Amino acid sequence: MAAVGPPQQQVRMAHQQVWAALEVALRVPCLYIIDAIFNSYPDSSQSRFCIVLQIFLRLLGIFVSSIVLILSQRSLFKFYMYSSAFLLAATSVLVNYYASLHIDFYGAYNTSAFGIELLPRKGPSLWMALIVLQLTFGIGYVTLLQIHSIYSQLIILDLLVPVIGLITELPLHIRETLVFTSSLILTLNTVLVLALRTRFK
């Protein structure tokens, strides 16, 4: 039994070293962000509103980066996890918005920049690809926020509703309403979950 101890201790030490290296890797970008902010200046040729907006964004970047630098290891990982969930939600909303306004599923072509056709030209292949993409965003979103109930399925369904509006060829104003409603529900859910997590943990 005494021989089991050292290997387990080595595994534990290796595990701690990996987490420590990951922690450093997550903090380092903030140093570059702060350095880039201090070494850049607003363009004086722009309007006052743009200059004020740039200054505000710089101050916000410095504030957030400073907070990330002083977070504990556990809080740091939670910060990146919640930020990734927010980015997935925002990307999903943008994809739904663009698809609802600019994609004609029964007349569009899906080719790469070099003219190589990645999907068949028929419309169903496009909305099937969009469904897979939204499912990926939704599953990643509920996994990162650790939503373990039927509510997670409703959130994923909320992301798919605008796609359903495209498939059924609803009028443009109804599709815009679906996209707006879906994004509003997703935003409120994100704010509610983050508020509850930061309050009780």
Sequence and secondary structure as in RCSB ss.txt:
>XXXX:A:sequence
MAAVGPPQQQVRMAHQQVWAALEVALRVPCLYIIDAIFNSYPDSSQSRFCIVLQIFLRLLGIFVSSIVLILSQRS
LFKFYMYSSAFLLAATSVLVNYYASLHIDFYGAYNTSAFGIELLPRKGPSLWMALIVLQLTFGIGYVTLLQIHSI
YSQLIILDLLVPVIGLITELPLHIRETLVFTSSLILTLNTVLVLALRTRFK
>XXXX:A:secstr
 GGGHHHHHHHHHHHHHHHHHHHHHHHHHHHHHHHHHHT    TTS HHHHHHHHHHHHHHHHHHHHHHHS HHH
HHHHHHHHHHHHHHHHHHHHHHHHHHH  TTT   B TTS B S SSHHHHHHHHHHHHHHHHHHHHHHTT  SH
HHHHHHHHHHHHHHHHHTT  HHHHHHHHHHHHHHHHHHHHHHHHHHHHH 
